[in-house]
Amino acid sequence: MPTVVFKRNRLMGQDLSCQAEVGESILDVAHRHGVPVGSNCGGVCGCSTCHVYVAAGFEDLEEMSDKECDRLDRAFDVRLNSRLGCQAEVGAGDLTIEITEESLKAYLDENPDIRRHLETTGEFLFLPRAH
């Protein structure tokens, strides 16, 4: 069973390791574990809010589809290791993922209760969710 490590960011104080199923999208892994990855469109490649950087394991992912590539053109700060979390599926190898600032902002916009709790307490809540 592959492991997806989500790197520490402004919401998460430390790296988080999550077990994943082969063929599961990075976005699905994130949502199942309450990791803050945005998904305004619900994970159907209709936006770019699930934009992530694949810091390790990029070579284990399938090649990007034309649809994903076109949608990624609308994202901010696109890099060679950029992928959309809703389209990139976990392969047999482990992955290390950095969540973009764009995605963190979208996540908080989509989850006002989590944002309010964070602003009030300074604590981020890992709440699993389905999309």
C-alpha positions in Angstrom: 0.0 0.0 0.0 1.6 3.3 -1.1 2.1 6.2 1.3 1.3 9.8 0.4 3.2 12.4 2.5 1.6 15.8 2.6 4.3 18.3 3.5 4.0 20.8 6.3 2.5 24.1 5.3 0.9 27.2 6.9 -2.1 25.2 8.1 -0.4 21.9 9.0 2.4 22.2 11.5 4.1 18.9 10.4 4.2 16.5 7.6 1.3 14.0 7.5 1.7 10.5 6.1 -1.4 8.8 4.7 -2.0 5.3 3.4 -3.5 5.3 -0.1 -4.9 2.8 -2.5 -3.4 2.4 -6.0 -5.6 4.3 -8.4 -6.9 6.7 -5.8 -6.6 10.4 -6.7 -4.3 12.6 -4.5 -7.4 14.7 -3.8 -9.4 11.7 -2.6 -6.5 10.7 -0.2 -6.3 14.3 1.1 -10.1 14.5 1.7 -10.2 11.1 3.4 -7.6 12.2 5.9 -8.8 15.8 6.3 -5.8 17.3 4.5 -6.5 20.9 3.3 -6.6 20.6 -0.5 -9.1 22.7 -2.3 -11.7 21.4 -4.7 -14.2 24.0 -5.8 -15.5 21.8 -8.6 -15.7 18.7 -6.5 -12.8 16.9 -8.2 -14.0 16.8 -11.8 -11.2 18.8 -13.5 -13.4 21.8 -13.7 -11.1 24.2 -11.8 -7.5 24.3 -10.6 -8.0 24.7 -6.9 -6.5 21.2 -6.2 -3.2 22.2 -7.7 -0.3 20.5 -5.9 3.4 20.0 -6.4 4.7 16.5 -6.5 8.0 16.8 -4.5 8.8 13.0 -4.8 7.4 10.1 -6.8 6.4 12.2 -9.8 7.8 9.4 -12.1 5.2 7.0 -10.6 2.3 9.0 -11.8 0.7 8.5 -15.2 1.2 11.1 -17.8 -1.0 14.1 -17.6 -4.1 14.2 -19.8 -4.7 17.0 -22.3 -7.7 18.1 -20.2 -5.6 18.3 -17.0 -2.9 20.1 -18.9 -5.4 22.7 -20.2 -6.9 23.2 -16.8 -3.5 23.5 -15.1 -2.8 26.4 -17.5 -5.2 28.4 -15.4 -3.5 27.7 -12.1 -1.0 30.0 -10.3 2.7 29.4 -10.1 2.7 26.3 -12.2 6.0 24.3 -12.1 7.4 21.2 -13.9 6.2 19.1 -11.0 2.6 20.6 -10.9 -0.4 18.3 -11.0 -4.1 18.6 -10.3 -4.9 16.5 -7.2 -8.2 15.3 -8.7 -6.5 13.9 -11.8 -3.2 12.5 -10.5 -3.7 8.9 -9.3 -1.5 7.2 -6.8 0.7 4.5 -8.4 2.6 1.7 -6.7 5.2 4.1 -5.3 5.1 6.5 -2.5 4.5 10.2 -3.1 5.4 13.5 -1.4 3.0 16.3 -2.0 3.3 20.1 -1.4 0.0 21.8 -1.3 0.0 25.1 -3.2 -1.0 28.4 -1.5 -3.8 28.6 -4.1 -5.2 25.3 -2.9 -4.9 26.2 0.8 -6.9 29.4 0.3 -9.5 27.6 -1.7 -9.9 25.0 1.0 -10.5 27.6 3.7 -13.0 29.4 1.4 -14.8 26.1 0.9 -14.8 25.4 4.7 -15.8 28.5 6.6 -16.3 26.6 9.9 -12.7 25.3 9.7 -11.5 28.8 8.8 -13.4 30.3 11.8 -12.0 27.7 14.2 -8.5 28.3 12.9 -8.8 32.1 13.2 -10.2 31.7 16.7 -7.9 29.0 18.2 -4.9 28.9 15.9 -5.6 25.2 15.5 -6.3 23.5 12.2 -8.9 20.7 12.3 -8.3 17.6 10.2 -11.8 16.8 9.3 -12.3 14.0 6.7 -14.8 14.8 4.0 -16.2 13.4 0.9 -16.7 15.4 -2.3 
